[in-house]
Amino acid sequence: MIKRFFTRLTLHIDGFLFFSLIILMAMGLIVLYSASGKSPDRIISQLINMGVALTVMWVIANIPPQHLLRLAVPAYTLGLLLLISVALFGDISHGARRWLNLGFTKIQPSELMKLAAPLMLAWYFNRYETNLRLKNYAIAAILLLIPVGFIARQPDLGTSLLITASGFYVIFLAGLSWRILLGIFAAIGASLPLVWSVMHDYQRQRVLTLLDPSQDPLGAGYHIIQSTIAIGSGGIFGKGWLKGTQAHLDFLPERTTDFIFAVFAEEFGLVGNILLVTLFIIIISRGLLIAANAPTLASRLLAGSITLTFFTYAFVNMGMVSGILPVVGVPLPLFSYGGTSMVTVLLGFGILMSIHTHRKLVRT
């Protein structure tokens, strides 16, 4: 009976992907213990976040992908209505209007769009699979840019870039021509002066700080300077667990969330960084393999988008902590402290597992 229960429990869980994710989360927990100053409260809170996120992943993994696609339009519509509500009635905190107060809790609707947008685009392309034309790609771009515009206006540059990336991956994987793609990149390049003119002052400062952090070492450049010092001081083998001076002497800001990679690099060095990057590559490779073997266009697009968005999360976080990208407030997935990001990421992996384990049951 126990064997049957275990078999039912793990029926739609991809074992290889699951254990890779657990190893990554365990490494994050070990670094969080050090980064938080050995705080048991932080560890317990993160364990609760993990439990909730893994439960969500299991539930989603057990729902067939064709049923998930039926949620595309309602989820996208709900997300859009919530974003409009945020623009009209949202709470303002630290100069940003990102949260909606429901009375008993606050929600950030942009998190819903991280999955609702690619799900909507995958549903749309699947509907016109046999007769995709240029206008279909144009409509898909409009469907993507509407929520991105609302989120960028909040302002939330990091989330708007991630949602743009997730939607772009769907459009690209649907077969967008390279000539059109090059034209889009050229148009983006030509519009940079206009983008610069409409950016907020703090966003311009982030770009200027990226080019020269030393121009404001105690202000805008402080985060990048301290994180690069931490990464560089780790050397090849690191200073050892719980022995990172940048974090423990309070030089490193946001060390349990966005800048936790700097703590890891200082304590485990280049060797630890290589192991961490290898683990990310293993997870991404598994996701791309699932996408390649998916039985329908929609599931291929969705699986590919989820996997490449996970790669974008990791790349942008490590890039901004290392000083090669602007600081845009993106956590290291499944590593940084925080519940919302963890639930969103594992919900995506739940969809991946659903696509993989239900593939023989889907009529092609």
C-alpha positions, 0 to 999 in steps of 0.5 A: 500500500505504501508502494502504491501511495509513493507511486501515485505521489511521484507519477507525474514528477520528473525524478531527474529534474526534481532532484536537481531542483532540490540540490539547488534549493538546499545549496541556497538554504546553506548560503542563506544561513550564512548570509542571514547571520545564522538566523533560524527564523529566516531558515524556517520561513524559507523552508515554509516557502519551499514547502508551499512552492513544491506543493504548487509544483506537484499540483500543477504537474498532475494537471494535463497540459491541455487543461492548463492551456484552457486557463490561458485566456482566463489567467491572462484576462485576470492578470490584465484586470489586476494590472489595471486595478494596480494602476488605478488603486494600487499601493505606493511603496518606495516610489513604485505602485506595484501592489494591490491591497485586498484587505487581508493581504497584498498581491503583486499581479505582475508575478501572475503575468510571468506565466500567464503571458507565455501561456496565452501566447502558446495558446494563441499560436497553437490555435493558428498552428496550421496557418501562421502568418505575419499578422499572427506574430504582430497580434502576439507581440501586442498581447505581450506588450500590453501587460509589459507596458503596465508593469514598466509604468509601475515602474518595475523594470526587472519584471517587465524585462523578464516577461518580455523575455518569456513572451519573446521566447514563445514568439521566436520558437513559434518560427519568427523569421530571422529577417524580421528578428534582425529588423526588430533588433535594428528598430530597438537600437534606433529607439534607444535615444527615445527610451533613454528620454522616457526612463526614470532618473534612477533607471538612468543612474543604474545604467551610468553606474554600470559603466562607472560604479566609482562615480558614486561609490557610497551611493548608486555604485555601492551595491556593485562595488561591494558585490564585486569585492566579495566575488573577487575576494573568494579566490579559487576555493573561497573563504569557507562557509560562514567565513565571508567577511563582506557579508558578515561585516555588513558591507554587502547589501541585500545579501539574502535576496538579490545579492546572495550569489556574492555571498556564495562566491565569497565563501565557496570561490571559483570552484563553487561558482563552477559547480553552481553554474553546472547545476543551472546548466543541467536543469536548463538542459533537462528543460530544453530536452523536455521541450524538444520531446513535447508532443504539441506546438503549444507544449513545445513553446511553453516548455521552451519559454519556461526553460529559457526564462529560468536561464534569463533569471539566472543570467541576469542575476549573476550578471548584475551581481558581477557588474556586467549588467545593470542592477534590476532587482532580479533574484537568483531563482530557487536560491535567493530568499523569498516566497513569491519568486520561488512559487512562480519558478516551481509553478513553471517547473510543474508545467514542465513536468506535466508536459513531460509525464503526460506526453504519451497521453496527449493526442497528436 
